Amino acid sequence: MHSGYHAGERAVQAQAGVLDKADRAAAVFVNHVPPVLRDFLQHQRFVVIGSLDERERVWASIRYGDAGFANFNESGELFIEHQPPDPEDPLAQSLQPGAPIGILAIEAQSRRRARMNGCILANENGALRVHLDAIYSNCPKYIQARAIIRADEIRCGGPAIRTVELSPMQQRLIRSADTFFIASYFFEGGADASHRGGNPGFVDAVSERELVWPDYRGNSMFNTLGNILRNPSAGLLFVDWDTGSTLQLTGRAHIDWSDRRDRYAGAERLLRFTIDAVVETPYALPFRWQFESYSKANPPAP
């Protein structure tokens, strides 16, 4: 097995026929903090995180603050500043020392992103100190350009709506989405947070309990799919860019290798997701986003 990948990732790479490409792509893995990442992170106002709750279900969530709220100390540890704990967040109580964590820093306006995986060293009144095992950048494919508009005057947070299935309004939000975030976990690779994008309609809520979306050609690493192959538990996060509301789902993902390119242009395979729990938090984020343009890499939506 290549030293940069675990067995699940290698299995998916083999089935996709991209072992050689994956070996070349592994050159992006580093275990130190590149200066360009330090500078990039200093300008970010939010990061997406992935981890486990007390029941070992995987969730994707967001931490936010002023630019520079997430930064590195002299030892190369990641420090995420304190923010008031949100009792509505499924990960509110589980981000404790020893917990695995995946972190995605993404700047939609410039279509830049970086992923960091590691474990929590300390949680000091909500401020996280994280040891990083892997740091790597991703290409700008499938990222829609959006600019953050700060909107402090708009109230933030609200009672969460907790269910085990999607309402018709939540299904409409998902079907109109051009972006979502996915968290996964496998003990060999740890927790991971990643991005998925496409033209509106690329994600389908086929029922109150099931989603399906195409997996487009990417970097051939298959970090997310490799985790899912070994541990189907996954978390999804959808953001309403106009209101700052969030929709978090946890459930089980399955890789469907059947050829559905007649319906999903550009699909290399499909992901099917069965929902176990839903958390919708109105006005969860203090930001609003202005849409600028879709990625030119997006295949046509079904």
C-alpha positions in Angstrom: 0.0 0.0 0.0 1.3 3.5 -0.8 2.4 5.2 2.4 0.0 8.1 1.8 -3.2 6.1 1.6 -5.1 3.6 3.7 -6.6 0.3 2.4 -10.0 1.8 1.7 -8.6 4.5 -0.5 -6.4 2.0 -2.4 -9.4 -0.2 -3.0 -11.4 2.6 -4.5 -8.4 3.8 -6.6 -7.9 0.2 -7.9 -11.6 -0.2 -8.9 -11.5 3.2 -10.6 -8.3 2.2 -12.4 -6.3 5.2 -11.2 -3.6 3.7 -9.0 -0.8 5.4 -10.9 -2.5 8.8 -10.9 -3.1 8.5 -7.2 0.6 7.7 -6.5 1.5 10.9 -8.4 -1.1 12.9 -6.6 0.2 11.8 -3.2 3.0 14.3 -3.6 0.7 17.0 -2.2 0.5 15.4 1.2 2.7 17.2 3.8 3.0 17.0 7.5 4.3 20.5 8.0 2.7 23.9 7.5 3.6 25.5 4.1 4.0 29.3 4.3 1.3 29.7 1.6 -1.2 27.9 3.8 -0.4 30.1 6.8 -1.1 33.1 4.7 -4.3 31.6 3.2 -5.8 30.7 6.5 -5.2 34.2 7.9 -7.8 35.5 5.5 -10.5 32.9 6.2 -13.7 33.6 8.2 -15.0 30.0 8.4 -13.8 26.5 8.2 -15.9 23.3 7.7 -15.1 20.5 10.2 -16.0 16.8 10.3 -16.0 14.6 13.4 -18.0 12.1 15.4 -20.8 12.7 18.0 -21.2 10.8 21.2 -22.9 8.0 19.3 -20.1 7.8 16.8 -22.2 9.2 14.0 -20.3 11.4 11.5 -21.4 15.1 11.1 -20.2 18.1 9.1 -20.3 21.5 10.8 -18.8 25.0 10.6 -16.7 27.1 12.9 -16.4 30.8 12.1 -15.0 34.1 13.3 -13.1 37.2 12.1 -10.3 36.8 9.6 -7.5 34.9 11.2 -9.7 33.2 13.8 -8.0 29.9 12.7 -4.2 30.0 12.6 -1.0 28.1 13.4 1.2 28.3 16.4 5.0 28.0 16.3 4.8 24.2 16.8 2.6 23.9 13.7 -0.5 23.1 15.6 -3.8 24.6 14.4 -5.6 26.9 16.8 -9.2 27.7 16.2 -10.4 30.6 18.4 -13.2 30.4 20.9 -16.7 31.0 19.7 -19.8 30.8 21.9 -20.8 27.1 22.0 -23.9 26.4 19.9 -26.0 23.8 21.7 -27.9 23.2 18.5 -24.7 21.8 16.7 -24.6 18.0 16.8 -20.8 18.2 17.5 -21.2 20.8 20.3 -20.2 18.3 23.1 -17.9 15.9 21.2 -15.0 18.1 20.1 -12.9 17.0 23.1 -9.2 16.0 23.4 -8.4 12.9 21.4 -11.4 13.3 19.0 -10.5 13.0 15.3 -11.2 16.1 13.2 -11.1 16.9 9.5 -10.9 20.6 8.5 -11.6 22.2 5.2 -10.6 25.8 4.6 -12.3 27.0 1.4 -12.4 30.5 -0.1 -15.2 30.4 -2.7 -14.4 33.7 -4.3 -10.9 32.7 -5.3 -11.8 29.0 -5.7 -9.0 28.0 -3.3 -9.2 25.2 -0.7 -7.0 23.2 1.7 -7.7 20.2 3.8 -6.2 19.3 7.2 -6.7 16.1 9.1 -5.7 15.4 12.7 -6.9 15.1 16.3 -7.9 17.6 18.9 -5.3 18.2 21.6 -7.3 20.6 23.7 -10.7 22.3 24.0 -10.3 25.4 26.2 -13.7 26.9 26.7 -14.5 26.3 23.0 -11.1 27.2 21.6 -9.6 24.2 19.8 -5.9 23.2 19.5 -5.4 20.5 16.8 -2.4 18.3 16.0 -2.4 17.8 12.2 -1.3 14.5 10.6 -1.9 15.5 7.0 -2.2 18.8 5.1 -2.9 19.1 1.4 -4.5 21.4 -1.2 -7.2 20.5 -3.7 -7.8 21.8 -7.2 -10.5 24.5 -7.9 -12.8 22.2 -9.8 -16.6 22.4 -9.1 -16.3 25.4 -6.7 -18.9 28.1 -7.4 -17.5 31.7 -6.9 -19.2 33.5 -4.0 -18.2 36.5 -2.0 -19.0 36.8 1.7 -21.1 39.7 2.9 -20.9 40.2 6.7 -24.3 40.8 8.2 -24.0 41.2 11.9 -27.2 43.1 12.2 -29.2 40.0 11.1 -29.9 37.7 14.1 -27.8 34.6 14.3 -28.9 31.2 15.6 -32.3 29.8 16.3 -34.0 26.8 17.7 -33.0 23.7 15.6 -35.5 21.6 13.8 -34.6 17.9 14.5 -36.2 15.1 12.5 -35.3 11.8 11.0 -36.4 12.7 7.5 -36.5 15.6 5.1 -39.5 18.0 4.9 -40.6 19.1 1.4 -38.9 22.5 1.9 -35.6 20.8 2.9 -35.9 18.6 -0.2 -36.3 21.6 -2.4 -33.2 23.3 -0.8 -31.1 20.2 -1.6 -32.4 19.9 -5.2 -31.5 23.5 -5.8 -28.1 23.3 -4.2 -24.9 23.8 -6.2 -22.6 23.0 -3.2 -22.5 20.9 -0.1 -19.9 19.6 2.3 -19.3 16.0 3.3 -17.5 14.6 6.4 -16.3 11.0 6.6 -14.3 8.9 9.1 -12.2 5.7 9.1 -9.8 5.0 11.9 -6.8 4.4 9.6 -7.3 7.7 7.9 -9.1 9.7 10.6 -11.8 12.3 10.1 -12.1 14.2 6.8 -14.1 17.2 5.6 -14.5 17.8 1.9 -16.4 19.8 -0.7 -18.8 18.7 -3.5 -20.1 21.0 -6.2 -22.0 21.1 -9.5 -24.8 22.9 -11.3 -28.1 23.2 -9.4 -29.8 19.9 -9.5 -26.7 17.7 -9.3 -28.0 16.4 -5.9 -31.3 14.7 -5.9 -33.5 14.0 -2.8 -35.2 10.9 -4.2 -37.3 10.5 -1.0 -37.6 11.8 2.5 -34.7 9.5 3.6 -32.4 9.1 0.5 -30.2 11.4 -1.5 -28.1 10.6 -4.6 -25.4 12.6 -6.4 -22.8 12.0 -9.1 -19.2 11.6 -8.2 -17.2 13.6 -10.8 -13.6 13.2 -11.9 -11.3 14.7 -9.3 -7.7 14.3 -8.0 -7.9 10.4 -7.9 -7.1 10.3 -4.2 -10.5 9.2 -3.1 -10.1 10.2 0.5 -13.8 10.5 1.1 -14.8 7.4 -0.9 -12.0 5.4 0.7 -13.3 6.2 4.2 -16.9 5.5 3.1 -15.9 2.1 1.7 -14.6 1.1 5.1 -17.1 3.0 7.2 -20.3 4.1 5.6 -21.2 6.7 8.3 -21.0 10.2 6.8 -22.3 13.7 7.4 -23.5 16.3 4.9 -23.8 20.0 5.4 -25.9 22.3 3.1 -25.8 26.1 3.6 -28.5 28.5 2.5 -26.3 31.2 1.2 -29.0 33.8 1.3 -30.0 33.4 5.0 -27.1 31.7 6.7 -29.3 28.8 7.7 -27.7 25.3 7.8 -29.0 21.8 7.1 -27.0 19.0 8.6 -27.6 15.3 7.8 -26.0 12.2 9.2 -26.5 8.8 7.7 -24.9 6.0 5.7 -23.3 6.5 2.2 -22.9 3.8 -0.4 -20.8 3.9 -3.6 -22.8 2.9 -6.6 -20.5 1.8 -9.5 -23.4 1.3 -12.0 -23.1 3.2 -15.2 -25.7 6.1 -15.0 -24.0 8.5 -17.3 -27.1 8.6 -19.4 -28.7 10.6 -16.6 -25.7 12.1 -14.8 -23.4 13.7 -17.3 -19.8 13.5 -16.2 -20.5 11.0 -13.5 -17.7 8.4 -12.8 -20.0 6.7 -10.2 -22.9 7.6 -7.9 -23.1 8.1 -4.2 -26.3 7.1 -2.4 -27.0 8.4 1.1 -29.6 7.1 3.6 -30.5 9.6 6.3 -30.5 8.7 10.0 -31.0 12.2 11.4 -31.6 15.8 10.3 -30.7 19.1 12.0 -31.8 22.4 10.4 -30.7 25.5 12.2 -32.2 28.8 11.0 -29.8 31.7 10.7 -26.9 29.6 12.1 -24.2 31.7 10.4 -23.6 35.5 10.6 -22.6 35.7 6.9 -24.5 36.1 3.7 -23.0 35.3 0.3 -23.3 36.9 -3.0 -23.2 34.6 -6.0 -20.7 35.4 -8.8 -20.3 32.5 -11.2 -20.5 28.7 -11.6 -17.4 26.6 -12.1 -16.6 26.0 -15.7 -15.8 22.4 -14.8 -19.4 21.6 -13.8 -21.0 19.0 -16.0 -24.6 19.6 -17.0 -27.1 18.8 -14.2 -29.5 15.9 -14.9 
